[in-house]
């Protein structure tokens, strides 16, 4: 496992923790974040992350960022970091 993958796994765990703590997320927002987290986890569990798959996940993440930027700054920072590290893998 390279350092970027290791960091991605750490960030996924942090996102999971933040999702458990977040009390102001509606069900739709929580589902979108869990889906994104699952997609990133599945990509990491695969032997390789294709550029196309990485771009698709990044596009979904960018859409989610628009929803969370003001209300959930910590989650927003984690998603941005996840997307940056995903691009580096």
C-alpha positions in Angstrom: 0.0 0.0 0.0 1.5 3.3 -1.0 1.3 6.4 1.3 -1.5 8.0 -0.7 -3.7 4.9 -0.2 -2.8 4.7 3.4 -3.8 8.4 3.9 -7.0 7.8 2.0 -7.9 5.0 4.4 -7.2 7.3 7.4 -9.4 10.1 5.9 -12.2 7.6 5.2 -12.1 6.6 8.9 -12.2 10.3 9.9 -15.2 10.8 7.6 -16.9 7.8 9.2 -16.3 9.3 12.6 -17.6 12.8 11.5 -20.7 11.2 10.0 -21.4 9.4 13.3 -21.1 12.7 15.2 -23.0 14.9 12.8 -26.5 15.5 14.2 -27.7 18.0 11.6 -27.4 15.9 8.5 -30.6 14.9 6.9 -31.1 11.3 5.6 -30.5 12.3 2.0 -27.2 14.0 2.8 -26.0 11.2 5.0 -26.8 8.6 2.3 -24.9 10.7 -0.3 -21.8 10.8 2.0 -22.0 7.1 2.9 -22.3 6.3 -0.8 -19.3 8.4 -1.6 -17.4 6.8 1.3 -18.4 3.3 0.0 -17.3 4.1 -3.5 -13.8 5.3 -2.3 -13.5 2.3 -0.1 -14.4 -0.1 -2.9 -11.9 1.6 -5.2 -9.2 1.2 -2.6 -10.1 -2.5 -2.1 -9.7 -3.1 -5.8 -6.3 -4.0 -7.1 -6.1 -0.8 -9.1 -8.1 2.4 -9.3 -8.8 3.3 -12.9 -8.5 7.0 -13.9 -12.1 6.9 -15.2 -13.3 5.5 -11.8 -11.3 8.1 -9.9 -12.8 10.9 -12.1 -16.3 9.6 -11.5 -15.9 9.5 -7.8 -14.3 13.0 -7.8 -17.2 14.4 -9.8 -19.7 13.0 -7.3 -17.6 14.3 -4.4 -17.5 17.8 -6.0 -21.3 17.8 -6.2 -21.6 16.8 -2.6 -19.2 19.5 -1.6 -21.6 22.2 -2.8 -24.2 20.9 -0.3 -22.0 20.8 2.7 -19.6 23.8 2.4 -21.4 26.2 4.7 -23.2 23.9 7.1 -20.5 21.2 7.7 -17.0 22.7 7.3 -15.2 19.7 8.9 -16.9 17.2 6.6 -16.2 19.5 3.6 -12.5 19.6 4.5 -12.4 15.8 4.8 -14.1 15.3 1.4 -11.7 17.8 -0.2 -8.7 15.9 1.2 -10.2 12.6 0.1 -10.7 13.8 -3.4 -7.1 15.3 -3.5 -5.6 12.0 -2.3 -7.8 9.9 -4.6 -6.4 11.9 -7.6 -2.9 11.1 -6.4 -3.4 7.4 -6.3 
